[in-house]
């Protein structure tokens, strides 16, 4: 090989190393972090105003996790998302069905999880919930808190 070719190869290699060194990789703590929660609507109609049919909505959860072990697998079939209705403190458990584990060197992951929630019953102003004698407001404001658990058992923060 000529000196020019060797110099060109070395310069190309150094340039490639510089480009790779500048590529920023995100790293997060091993505990999942919920960075935001959103709803596709802010209010729901009372079931008695919609022919008794509960109104569904979507809860979107932005998250990040340093060791990338969010989601259910055959080895970890347990529920991993706990959603609490702040109006009555009822908690519903969900299993995130996807193995979201990162396959690269950097295991950190981030993304959005969408959960379809069927509203069971609005909170009555007077009376027993979901009974025919209860009095309801025409709409109810959504307010939920959630906790995300990874496969290692680490628990997320709890944004409202």
TORKOL-4160 file (C-alpha; in steps of 0.2 Angstrom, whole numbers, padded with zeros to 4 digits, m for minus):
160
<pt num="1" X="0000" Y="0000" Z="0000"/>
<pt num="2" X="0006" Y="0017" Z="m0004"/>
<pt num="3" X="0009" Y="0030" Z="0010"/>
<pt num="4" X="m0006" Y="0040" Z="0003"/>
<pt num="5" X="m0018" Y="0026" Z="0004"/>
<pt num="6" X="m0012" Y="0022" Z="0022"/>
<pt num="7" X="m0014" Y="0040" Z="0027"/>
<pt num="8" X="m0032" Y="0041" Z="0019"/>
<pt num="9" X="m0037" Y="0025" Z="0028"/>
<pt num="10" X="m0031" Y="0032" Z="0045"/>
<pt num="11" X="m0039" Y="0049" Z="0042"/>
<pt num="12" X="m0055" Y="0040" Z="0037"/>
<pt num="13" X="m0054" Y="0029" Z="0053"/>
<pt num="14" X="m0051" Y="0044" Z="0064"/>
<pt num="15" X="m0065" Y="0053" Z="0056"/>
<pt num="16" X="m0077" Y="0038" Z="0059"/>
<pt num="17" X="m0071" Y="0037" Z="0077"/>
<pt num="18" X="m0075" Y="0056" Z="0079"/>
<pt num="19" X="m0093" Y="0054" Z="0072"/>
<pt num="20" X="m0096" Y="0039" Z="0083"/>
<pt num="21" X="m0090" Y="0048" Z="0098"/>
<pt num="22" X="m0101" Y="0062" Z="0095"/>
<pt num="23" X="m0117" Y="0051" Z="0094"/>
<pt num="24" X="m0126" Y="0055" Z="0110"/>
<pt num="25" X="m0134" Y="0040" Z="0119"/>
<pt num="26" X="m0147" Y="0043" Z="0132"/>
<pt num="27" X="m0145" Y="0035" Z="0149"/>
<pt num="28" X="m0157" Y="0034" Z="0163"/>
<pt num="29" X="m0158" Y="0027" Z="0180"/>
<pt num="30" X="m0164" Y="0009" Z="0181"/>
<pt num="31" X="m0181" Y="0014" Z="0189"/>
<pt num="32" X="m0194" Y="0018" Z="0177"/>
<pt num="33" X="m0199" Y="0037" Z="0176"/>
<pt num="34" X="m0216" Y="0043" Z="0170"/>
<pt num="35" X="m0212" Y="0060" Z="0162"/>
<pt num="36" X="m0230" Y="0064" Z="0157"/>
<pt num="37" X="m0248" Y="0058" Z="0157"/>
<pt num="38" X="m0261" Y="0064" Z="0144"/>
<pt num="39" X="m0279" Y="0060" Z="0140"/>
<pt num="40" X="m0287" Y="0061" Z="0123"/>
<pt num="41" X="m0302" Y="0070" Z="0132"/>
<pt num="42" X="m0303" Y="0080" Z="0148"/>
<pt num="43" X="m0321" Y="0076" Z="0153"/>
<pt num="44" X="m0333" Y="0061" Z="0151"/>
<pt num="45" X="m0351" Y="0061" Z="0150"/>
<pt num="46" X="m0361" Y="0052" Z="0163"/>
<pt num="47" X="m0366" Y="0035" Z="0158"/>
<pt num="48" X="m0385" Y="0039" Z="0161"/>
<pt num="49" X="m0384" Y="0053" Z="0148"/>
<pt num="50" X="m0376" Y="0041" Z="0135"/>
<pt num="51" X="m0390" Y="0027" Z="0135"/>
<pt num="52" X="m0381" Y="0019" Z="0150"/>
<pt num="53" X="m0365" Y="0016" Z="0139"/>
<pt num="54" X="m0349" Y="0020" Z="0148"/>
<pt num="55" X="m0338" Y="0032" Z="0139"/>
<pt num="56" X="m0320" Y="0026" Z="0134"/>
<pt num="57" X="m0305" Y="0037" Z="0133"/>
<pt num="58" X="m0286" Y="0034" Z="0130"/>
<pt num="59" X="m0273" Y="0037" Z="0144"/>
<pt num="60" X="m0256" Y="0041" Z="0136"/>
<pt num="61" X="m0240" Y="0038" Z="0147"/>
<pt num="62" X="m0223" Y="0045" Z="0142"/>
<pt num="63" X="m0209" Y="0035" Z="0151"/>
<pt num="64" X="m0191" Y="0031" Z="0151"/>
<pt num="65" X="m0181" Y="0017" Z="0159"/>
<pt num="66" X="m0163" Y="0015" Z="0161"/>
<pt num="67" X="m0162" Y="m0004" Z="0160"/>
<pt num="68" X="m0175" Y="m0006" Z="0147"/>
<pt num="69" X="m0185" Y="m0019" Z="0156"/>
<pt num="70" X="m0203" Y="m0012" Z="0154"/>
<pt num="71" X="m0217" Y="m0024" Z="0148"/>
<pt num="72" X="m0223" Y="m0042" Z="0151"/>
<pt num="73" X="m0214" Y="m0058" Z="0146"/>
<pt num="74" X="m0217" Y="m0076" Z="0149"/>
<pt num="75" X="m0205" Y="m0076" Z="0163"/>
<pt num="76" X="m0213" Y="m0060" Z="0170"/>
<pt num="77" X="m0232" Y="m0062" Z="0167"/>
<pt num="78" X="m0237" Y="m0051" Z="0182"/>
<pt num="79" X="m0247" Y="m0034" Z="0180"/>
<pt num="80" X="m0235" Y="m0019" Z="0179"/>
<pt num="81" X="m0246" Y="m0004" Z="0177"/>
<pt num="82" X="m0257" Y="0002" Z="0191"/>
<pt num="83" X="m0269" Y="0016" Z="0187"/>
<pt num="84" X="m0279" Y="0025" Z="0201"/>
<pt num="85" X="m0295" Y="0035" Z="0198"/>
<pt num="86" X="m0292" Y="0050" Z="0209"/>
<pt num="87" X="m0311" Y="0053" Z="0211"/>
<pt num="88" X="m0314" Y="0037" Z="0221"/>
<pt num="89" X="m0296" Y="0030" Z="0224"/>
<pt num="90" X="m0301" Y="0014" Z="0214"/>
<pt num="91" X="m0285" Y="0006" Z="0207"/>
<pt num="92" X="m0285" Y="m0005" Z="0191"/>
<pt num="93" X="m0271" Y="m0016" Z="0186"/>
<pt num="94" X="m0265" Y="m0018" Z="0169"/>
<pt num="95" X="m0251" Y="m0029" Z="0160"/>
<pt num="96" X="m0241" Y="m0020" Z="0147"/>
<pt num="97" X="m0241" Y="m0034" Z="0135"/>
<pt num="98" X="m0225" Y="m0030" Z="0125"/>
<pt num="99" X="m0207" Y="m0034" Z="0128"/>
<pt num="100" X="m0200" Y="m0017" Z="0126"/>
<pt num="101" X="m0182" Y="m0022" Z="0130"/>
<pt num="102" X="m0168" Y="m0013" Z="0121"/>
<pt num="103" X="m0157" Y="m0025" Z="0111"/>
<pt num="104" X="m0142" Y="m0014" Z="0109"/>
<pt num="105" X="m0127" Y="m0010" Z="0120"/>
<pt num="106" X="m0137" Y="0004" Z="0129"/>
<pt num="107" X="m0152" Y="m0003" Z="0137"/>
<pt num="108" X="m0161" Y="0014" Z="0140"/>
<pt num="109" X="m0178" Y="0015" Z="0132"/>
<pt num="110" X="m0191" Y="0029" Z="0131"/>
<pt num="111" X="m0208" Y="0030" Z="0123"/>
<pt num="112" X="m0227" Y="0032" Z="0125"/>
<pt num="113" X="m0239" Y="0018" Z="0131"/>
<pt num="114" X="m0257" Y="0021" Z="0126"/>
<pt num="115" X="m0270" Y="0013" Z="0137"/>
<pt num="116" X="m0288" Y="0011" Z="0132"/>
<pt num="117" X="m0299" Y="0014" Z="0148"/>
<pt num="118" X="m0318" Y="0011" Z="0148"/>
<pt num="119" X="m0325" Y="0023" Z="0161"/>
<pt num="120" X="m0336" Y="0012" Z="0173"/>
<pt num="121" X="m0347" Y="0025" Z="0181"/>
<pt num="122" X="m0346" Y="0043" Z="0185"/>
<pt num="123" X="m0345" Y="0048" Z="0203"/>
<pt num="124" X="m0363" Y="0053" Z="0209"/>
<pt num="125" X="m0367" Y="0070" Z="0217"/>
<pt num="126" X="m0380" Y="0061" Z="0228"/>
<pt num="127" X="m0383" Y="0043" Z="0231"/>
<pt num="128" X="m0375" Y="0026" Z="0228"/>
<pt num="129" X="m0363" Y="0025" Z="0213"/>
<pt num="130" X="m0371" Y="0017" Z="0197"/>
<pt num="131" X="m0388" Y="0015" Z="0206"/>
<pt num="132" X="m0404" Y="0022" Z="0197"/>
<pt num="133" X="m0407" Y="0033" Z="0212"/>
<pt num="134" X="m0390" Y="0042" Z="0211"/>
<pt num="135" X="m0389" Y="0060" Z="0205"/>
<pt num="136" X="m0375" Y="0064" Z="0193"/>
<pt num="137" X="m0367" Y="0079" Z="0185"/>
<pt num="138" X="m0368" Y="0079" Z="0166"/>
<pt num="139" X="m0350" Y="0077" Z="0164"/>
<pt num="140" X="m0335" Y="0071" Z="0175"/>
<pt num="141" X="m0317" Y="0078" Z="0175"/>
<pt num="142" X="m0304" Y="0064" Z="0172"/>
<pt num="143" X="m0291" Y="0063" Z="0186"/>
<pt num="144" X="m0279" Y="0048" Z="0187"/>
<pt num="145" X="m0263" Y="0044" Z="0195"/>
<pt num="146" X="m0252" Y="0029" Z="0190"/>
<pt num="147" X="m0237" Y="0018" Z="0194"/>
<pt num="148" X="m0226" Y="0009" Z="0182"/>
<pt num="149" X="m0216" Y="m0006" Z="0188"/>
<pt num="150" X="m0202" Y="m0014" Z="0178"/>
<pt num="151" X="m0198" Y="m0033" Z="0177"/>
<pt num="152" X="m0184" Y="m0030" Z="0190"/>
<pt num="153" X="m0198" Y="m0024" Z="0202"/>
<pt num="154" X="m0192" Y="m0005" Z="0202"/>
<pt num="155" X="m0207" Y="0007" Z="0204"/>
<pt num="156" X="m0209" Y="0023" Z="0195"/>
<pt num="157" X="m0213" Y="0040" Z="0201"/>
<pt num="158" X="m0232" Y="0044" Z="0203"/>
<pt num="159" X="m0236" Y="0059" Z="0192"/>
<pt num="160" X="m0254" Y="0065" Z="0194"/>
